[in-house]
Amino acid sequence: MLTRSLTARRLAELRLLRGWTQEELAERSGLSVRTIRNLELGQVRNPRRSSMDLLAQALGMDAAQKLPAGTDGQDAAVRWRGPRPPSGPVVGASAERGWLAHAVRGNRLTTVLGPGGVGKTRLALDTAARMCGHFTDGVVVVELGDLPTERLPHGNNVEMVRRRVLRHLDLGDGREAADARVLVVLDNAEHVPAATVQAARDLLASHPGMNILVTARRRLTERLGVNHEIKPLPVDEPRPGAPAPAVELVLRHGDAHADLGRDLPLITELCRRLGGLPRYLEFAAERLRTLPVRMLLADGPSAALLSSDDHALLRHQRSVSEGIRWSLDLLTEHHRSLITGISTTLAHRWFTAEDVAAHRGDGRRPPEVNALLLFPDLLETSLVVADPDDRYRYRLAPFVAEVLRPTADAC
């Protein structure tokens, strides 16, 4: 039976594991949608025992045993090495999570793609946790974000990636590591694409029971495994009995003592300005603990307000500005010249490939360097995004022009 101490986090996890909306749980339990929403947001301090009994009956006692690793339902026998999934449910389409689990099970190499802050790591770790039973020797999570970029002189990144994986494969029961039935997650690989692909080839060849799941901001290869791009959370698609996923994420991460539900139109506008990117939404929710949403909107919000003091995160994950600079550092000087020039003249409107072809950049790019050959890399790194209704119409991603402004002013 559910206890009062589990109502906020555990209730949402159990509901999402069933694939139910808040309205569906309300129908099954006989409680109101508002009661369930307030319970999940932690706004009910002393829930009635009768309400808890109804929820426990609706969810079923076995649901607690199906929680992903890292929650109260974790199987103690599962071996997990490396960073664990954050606590709490993943907000977003359950269909996408199901597709990724199917892809990981059926392909030895799967790459999750998407812009910085879209939730690649969270989705990858959640998928790995849900699939622990399929990989009898567990999960190995390897952080690559602290490796030196391939654009700079460095040591053997291929060997570094291999060593980080292999040091976790001591099975301890007399079997060879090559026999391990294990899922390896290589996180944050966009700055070491060649090393990641080569290391994956080597590891898969020498470990027949290994599957690999990679996260990266840009495509690493089309010739090995499958790629799956994840999108930002929907902002303007409220579900029956529940807000849109982007709004739900802000409500979950906001101050439980603040009734943010009163400001749903303003919260929705905030989510729209932040492009539905989960990490940006979490930064904003952190600010909402001290600032009202109307002040955040009056400020823009600016990139300077969107950051976290969580030092468990890598530097480029702690703020919007650092995340964009990380993507810029993946590019050549010619790429940066082009996007800096675009940010000075095309920052606040949609533009086309013809506009890019006619653009001279910021003066640092030689005339013989074709802008149209550089432009696809701006899209790949999500510094530029396409119009969902017109694939050949583009705009700068949120906050890119703001981060580039000091560079443009110095030119």
C-alpha positions as CSV (number, residue, x, y, z in Angstrom):
1,M,0.0,0.0,0.0
2,L,1.3,3.5,-0.8
3,T,2.4,5.4,2.2
4,R,2.2,9.1,2.7
5,S,5.9,9.6,2.3
6,L,5.7,8.4,-1.3
7,T,2.8,10.4,-2.6
8,A,4.6,13.1,-4.5
9,R,7.3,11.3,-6.4
10,R,6.3,7.7,-6.3
11,L,2.7,8.3,-7.3
12,A,3.7,10.0,-10.5
13,E,6.2,7.2,-11.3
14,L,3.6,4.5,-10.8
15,R,1.1,6.4,-12.9
16,L,3.6,7.0,-15.8
17,L,4.7,3.4,-15.7
18,R,1.1,2.4,-16.4
19,G,1.0,4.9,-19.3
20,W,-2.0,6.7,-17.7
21,T,-2.8,10.4,-17.7
22,Q,-3.9,12.1,-14.4
23,E,-7.4,12.0,-15.7
24,E,-7.2,8.2,-16.3
25,L,-5.9,7.6,-12.8
26,A,-8.7,9.8,-11.4
27,E,-11.3,7.7,-13.2
28,R,-9.8,4.5,-11.9
29,S,-9.4,5.6,-8.3
30,G,-12.6,7.7,-8.0
31,L,-10.5,10.8,-6.9
32,S,-10.6,14.2,-8.6
33,V,-8.0,15.2,-11.2
34,R,-7.1,18.2,-9.0
35,T,-6.4,15.9,-6.0
36,I,-4.1,13.8,-8.0
37,R,-2.3,16.8,-9.5
38,N,-1.8,18.3,-6.1
39,L,-0.5,15.0,-4.6
40,E,2.0,14.6,-7.4
41,L,3.2,18.2,-7.0
42,G,3.7,17.6,-3.2
43,Q,1.1,20.2,-2.3
44,V,-0.9,17.9,-0.1
45,R,0.9,17.6,3.3
46,N,-1.5,15.2,5.0
47,P,-3.4,13.1,2.5
48,R,-6.4,11.1,3.7
49,R,-5.8,7.5,4.3
50,S,-8.9,6.6,2.3
51,S,-7.5,8.5,-0.7
52,M,-4.2,6.6,-0.4
53,D,-6.1,3.3,-0.3
54,L,-8.1,4.1,-3.4
55,L,-4.8,5.0,-5.3
56,A,-3.1,1.9,-4.1
57,Q,-6.0,-0.2,-5.3
58,A,-6.1,1.5,-8.7
59,L,-2.4,1.2,-9.3
60,G,-2.0,-2.4,-8.0
61,M,0.6,-3.7,-5.6
62,D,2.8,-5.1,-8.3
63,A,3.4,-1.7,-9.9
64,A,5.9,-0.9,-7.2
65,Q,8.0,-3.8,-8.3
66,K,8.3,-2.4,-11.9
67,L,10.0,0.8,-11.0
68,P,13.2,1.6,-12.9
69,A,16.6,1.1,-11.2
70,G,17.5,3.9,-8.8
71,T,14.0,4.0,-7.3
72,D,12.5,2.1,-4.4
73,G,11.6,-0.8,-6.7
74,Q,15.2,-1.5,-7.7
75,D,16.4,-5.1,-8.0
76,A,19.4,-5.3,-5.6
77,A,20.9,-8.0,-7.9
78,V,21.2,-5.7,-10.8
79,R,24.8,-4.4,-11.4
80,W,24.9,-0.7,-12.2
81,R,28.2,1.1,-12.7
82,G,28.4,4.8,-13.2
83,P,26.0,7.7,-12.8
84,R,22.4,6.7,-12.0
85,P,19.2,8.1,-13.4
86,P,17.9,11.2,-11.5
87,S,15.1,10.5,-9.1
88,G,11.5,11.2,-10.3
89,P,9.6,10.3,-13.4
90,V,10.6,11.2,-17.0
91,V,8.1,13.8,-18.4
92,G,7.3,13.3,-22.0
93,A,5.9,10.8,-24.5
94,S,5.8,7.2,-23.2
95,A,5.8,6.1,-26.9
96,E,9.2,7.6,-27.4
97,R,10.6,5.8,-24.4
98,G,9.1,2.6,-25.6
99,W,10.6,3.1,-29.1
100,L,14.1,3.7,-27.6
101,A,13.9,0.6,-25.5
102,H,12.9,-1.4,-28.5
103,A,15.8,0.1,-30.5
104,V,18.4,-0.7,-27.8
105,R,17.1,-4.3,-27.5
106,G,17.2,-4.9,-31.3
107,N,20.4,-3.0,-32.3
108,R,23.9,-3.3,-30.9
109,L,24.5,0.4,-31.3
110,T,21.9,3.1,-30.8
111,T,22.6,6.9,-30.8
112,V,20.2,9.4,-29.1
113,L,20.5,12.8,-30.8
114,G,19.2,16.2,-29.9
115,P,20.1,19.8,-28.9
116,G,21.8,20.5,-25.6
117,G,19.3,20.4,-22.8
118,V,16.7,18.3,-24.6
119,G,17.1,15.4,-22.1
120,K,19.2,12.9,-24.0
121,T,21.1,11.7,-20.8
122,R,17.9,11.5,-18.8
123,L,16.2,9.5,-21.5
124,A,19.2,7.2,-22.0
125,L,19.6,6.4,-18.3
126,D,15.9,5.9,-17.8
127,T,15.9,3.4,-20.8
128,A,18.9,1.6,-19.4
129,A,17.3,1.3,-16.0
130,R,14.1,-0.1,-17.4
131,M,16.1,-2.7,-19.4
132,C,18.4,-4.0,-16.6
133,G,16.6,-7.4,-16.7
134,H,17.4,-7.8,-20.4
135,F,21.2,-7.4,-19.7
136,T,22.1,-10.0,-17.1
137,D,25.5,-8.4,-16.3
138,G,24.0,-5.0,-15.8
139,V,24.7,-1.5,-17.1
140,V,27.9,0.5,-17.5
141,V,27.5,4.3,-17.8
142,V,30.6,6.2,-19.0
143,E,30.8,10.0,-19.1
144,L,32.7,11.3,-22.1
145,G,32.1,15.0,-21.6
146,D,35.4,15.6,-19.8
147,L,37.5,14.2,-22.6
148,P,39.4,16.7,-24.7
149,T,37.8,17.6,-28.0
150,E,39.1,16.1,-31.2
151,R,39.8,19.5,-32.6
152,L,42.7,20.0,-30.1
153,P,46.0,18.1,-29.7
154,H,45.4,15.3,-27.3
155,G,46.2,11.7,-26.4
156,N,44.5,8.6,-27.7
157,N,40.8,9.2,-27.1
158,V,39.8,5.9,-28.5
159,E,41.9,4.1,-25.9
160,M,40.5,6.4,-23.2
161,V,36.9,5.5,-24.1
162,R,37.8,1.7,-24.2
163,R,39.6,1.9,-20.8
164,R,36.7,3.6,-19.2
165,V,34.3,0.9,-20.3
166,L,36.6,-2.1,-19.7
167,R,37.5,-1.2,-16.1
168,H,33.9,-1.9,-15.2
169,L,33.6,-5.3,-16.8
170,D,35.2,-7.5,-14.2
171,L,32.4,-10.0,-13.8
172,G,33.9,-11.4,-10.6
173,D,32.6,-15.0,-11.2
174,G,35.4,-16.5,-13.3
175,R,33.9,-15.6,-16.6
176,E,35.8,-13.5,-19.2
177,A,34.7,-9.9,-19.6
178,A,34.2,-10.7,-23.3
179,D,31.3,-12.8,-22.3
180,A,29.4,-10.0,-20.5
181,R,25.8,-9.4,-21.4
182,V,25.9,-5.7,-20.7
183,L,24.5,-2.4,-21.8
184,V,27.0,0.4,-22.1
185,V,25.9,4.0,-22.1
186,L,28.4,6.5,-23.7
187,D,27.2,9.9,-22.6
188,N,28.1,13.3,-24.2
189,A,30.0,12.1,-27.3
190,E,29.5,15.0,-29.7
191,H,33.0,16.4,-29.3
192,V,34.8,13.0,-29.8
193,P,32.8,11.5,-32.7
194,A,35.6,9.6,-34.4
195,A,36.9,8.2,-31.1
196,T,33.5,7.2,-30.0
197,V,32.7,5.4,-33.3
198,Q,36.0,3.6,-33.4
199,A,35.8,2.6,-29.7
200,A,32.3,1.3,-30.3
201,R,33.4,-0.8,-33.2
202,D,36.3,-2.3,-31.2
203,L,34.1,-3.0,-28.1
204,L,31.3,-4.6,-30.1
205,A,33.7,-6.8,-32.1
206,S,35.4,-8.1,-28.9
207,H,32.2,-8.4,-26.7
208,P,29.5,-10.2,-28.5
209,G,27.0,-9.8,-25.7
210,M,27.4,-6.0,-25.4
211,N,25.0,-3.3,-26.7
212,I,25.9,0.3,-26.7
213,L,23.7,3.4,-26.3
214,V,25.3,6.8,-27.1
215,T,24.1,10.3,-26.5
216,A,25.3,13.2,-28.7
217,R,24.3,16.6,-29.9
218,R,25.1,15.7,-33.5
219,R,25.1,12.6,-35.7
220,L,28.2,10.5,-35.4
221,T,27.7,8.0,-38.2
222,E,25.0,6.8,-40.6
223,R,26.7,3.5,-41.2
224,L,26.7,1.8,-37.8
225,G,23.6,1.2,-35.7
226,V,20.6,3.4,-35.6
227,N,20.1,7.1,-34.8
228,H,17.1,8.5,-32.9
229,E,16.5,12.2,-32.6
230,I,14.4,13.4,-29.6
231,K,12.5,16.7,-29.7
232,P,11.8,19.3,-27.1
233,L,8.7,18.9,-24.9
234,P,5.4,20.0,-26.4
235,V,4.3,23.4,-25.0
236,D,0.8,23.9,-26.6
237,E,-0.6,20.4,-26.3
238,P,-2.4,20.1,-23.0
239,R,-3.7,16.6,-22.3
240,P,-7.0,15.6,-20.8
241,G,-6.8,16.4,-17.1
242,A,-3.1,17.5,-17.3
243,P,-1.1,20.4,-18.7
244,A,1.3,20.1,-21.7
245,P,4.5,18.2,-20.9
246,A,6.7,21.3,-20.8
247,V,4.4,23.0,-18.3
248,E,4.2,19.8,-16.2
249,L,7.9,19.7,-16.0
250,V,8.1,23.3,-14.6
251,L,5.3,22.5,-12.1
252,R,7.2,19.4,-10.9
253,H,10.5,21.2,-10.4
254,G,9.0,24.4,-9.0
255,D,8.6,25.2,-5.3
256,A,6.1,22.8,-3.8
257,H,4.9,25.6,-1.5
258,A,4.1,28.0,-4.4
259,D,0.8,27.5,-6.2
260,L,2.2,27.8,-9.7
261,G,-1.0,26.4,-11.1
262,R,-2.6,29.8,-10.7
263,D,-0.2,31.2,-13.3
264,L,-0.6,28.5,-16.0
265,P,-1.0,31.0,-18.9
266,L,2.3,32.7,-17.8
267,I,4.0,29.4,-17.2
268,T,3.0,28.3,-20.7
269,E,4.4,31.4,-22.3
270,L,7.7,30.9,-20.3
271,C,7.9,27.3,-21.7
272,R,7.3,28.7,-25.2
273,R,10.1,31.2,-25.0
274,L,12.4,28.5,-23.7
275,G,11.6,26.2,-26.6
276,G,10.3,23.4,-24.5
277,L,13.9,22.3,-23.7
278,P,13.8,20.4,-20.4
279,R,17.1,21.7,-19.0
280,Y,16.1,25.3,-19.7
281,L,12.8,24.6,-18.0
282,E,14.5,23.2,-15.0
283,F,16.7,26.3,-14.8
284,A,13.6,28.5,-15.0
285,A,11.8,26.4,-12.3
286,E,14.8,26.9,-10.0
287,R,14.5,30.7,-10.5
288,L,10.8,30.5,-9.8
289,R,11.6,29.6,-6.2
290,T,12.7,33.2,-5.6
291,L,11.2,35.2,-8.5
292,P,7.6,35.3,-9.8
293,V,7.0,34.1,-13.3
294,R,6.0,37.6,-14.4
295,M,9.5,38.9,-13.6
296,L,11.2,36.1,-15.5
297,L,9.0,37.0,-18.5
298,A,9.7,40.7,-18.1
299,D,13.5,39.9,-18.2
300,G,13.0,37.8,-21.4
301,P,14.1,35.6,-19.6
302,S,17.8,36.4,-20.3
303,A,20.4,33.6,-20.5
304,A,22.1,35.1,-17.4
305,L,19.1,34.0,-15.3
306,L,19.1,30.4,-16.6
307,S,21.7,28.5,-14.6
308,S,22.2,26.0,-11.8
309,D,24.6,25.7,-8.9
310,D,24.5,21.9,-9.1
311,H,28.2,21.1,-9.3
312,A,27.5,17.4,-10.0
313,L,26.8,18.7,-13.6
314,L,29.5,19.2,-16.1
315,R,30.4,22.8,-16.7
316,H,28.5,23.0,-20.0
317,Q,25.4,21.6,-18.4
318,R,25.2,24.2,-15.6
319,S,23.9,27.2,-17.7
320,V,22.3,28.0,-21.0
321,S,25.3,30.2,-21.9
322,E,27.9,27.5,-21.2
323,G,25.8,24.9,-23.1
324,I,25.7,27.1,-26.2
325,R,29.5,27.9,-26.0
326,W,30.1,24.1,-25.8
327,S,28.2,23.7,-29.1
328,L,30.1,26.6,-30.7
329,D,33.4,25.0,-29.6
330,L,32.6,22.0,-31.7
331,L,32.8,24.2,-34.9
332,T,35.7,25.7,-36.9
333,E,36.5,29.3,-37.1
334,H,34.7,29.6,-40.4
335,H,31.5,28.2,-38.9
336,R,31.7,30.6,-36.0
337,S,32.3,33.5,-38.4
338,L,29.1,32.5,-40.3
339,I,26.9,32.2,-37.3
340,T,28.2,35.4,-35.7
341,G,27.4,37.2,-38.9
342,I,23.9,35.6,-39.0
343,S,23.3,36.6,-35.4
344,T,23.9,40.3,-36.2
345,T,21.4,40.6,-39.1
346,L,19.0,37.6,-39.1
347,A,18.7,37.0,-35.3
348,H,15.1,37.9,-34.9
349,R,13.4,36.5,-38.0
350,W,13.1,33.4,-40.1
351,F,15.5,33.1,-42.9
352,T,16.3,30.8,-45.9
353,A,19.3,29.1,-47.5
354,E,19.3,31.9,-50.0
355,D,19.8,34.4,-47.1
356,V,22.7,32.3,-45.9
357,A,24.3,32.0,-49.3
358,A,24.2,35.8,-49.7
359,H,25.6,36.4,-46.2
360,R,29.3,37.5,-45.9
361,G,29.6,36.4,-42.2
362,D,31.5,38.7,-39.9
363,G,34.5,39.3,-42.2
364,R,36.7,36.5,-40.9
365,R,35.5,33.9,-43.4
366,P,37.4,33.9,-46.8
367,P,35.2,34.5,-49.8
368,E,36.2,31.1,-51.3
369,V,34.7,29.2,-48.3
370,N,31.1,28.3,-49.3
371,A,28.6,29.3,-46.6
372,L,26.2,26.5,-47.8
373,L,28.8,23.9,-47.0
374,L,29.1,25.2,-43.5
375,F,25.4,25.8,-42.8
376,P,24.4,22.1,-42.3
377,D,26.8,21.8,-39.3
378,L,24.9,24.7,-37.6
379,L,21.8,22.7,-38.0
380,E,23.5,19.5,-36.8
381,T,24.6,21.2,-33.6
382,S,21.1,22.8,-33.1
383,L,22.5,26.3,-33.1
384,V,20.1,26.9,-35.9
385,V,16.6,25.2,-36.0
386,A,14.3,24.5,-38.9
387,D,10.6,25.6,-39.0
388,P,8.6,22.4,-38.2
389,D,6.1,23.5,-40.9
390,D,8.7,24.4,-43.5
391,R,12.0,22.5,-43.5
392,Y,13.8,25.1,-45.6
393,R,13.1,28.0,-43.3
394,Y,15.3,28.6,-40.3
395,R,16.0,30.7,-37.3
396,L,18.6,30.9,-34.6
397,A,18.0,28.7,-31.6
398,P,16.9,30.5,-28.4
399,F,19.7,32.5,-26.7
400,V,22.3,31.9,-29.4
401,A,22.3,35.6,-30.5
402,E,22.5,36.7,-26.9
403,V,25.5,34.5,-26.2
404,L,27.2,35.6,-29.5
405,R,26.5,39.3,-28.9
406,P,29.8,40.1,-27.1
407,T,31.8,38.3,-29.9
408,A,29.9,40.3,-32.5
409,D,30.5,43.6,-30.7
410,A,34.2,42.9,-30.6
411,C,34.5,42.3,-34.4
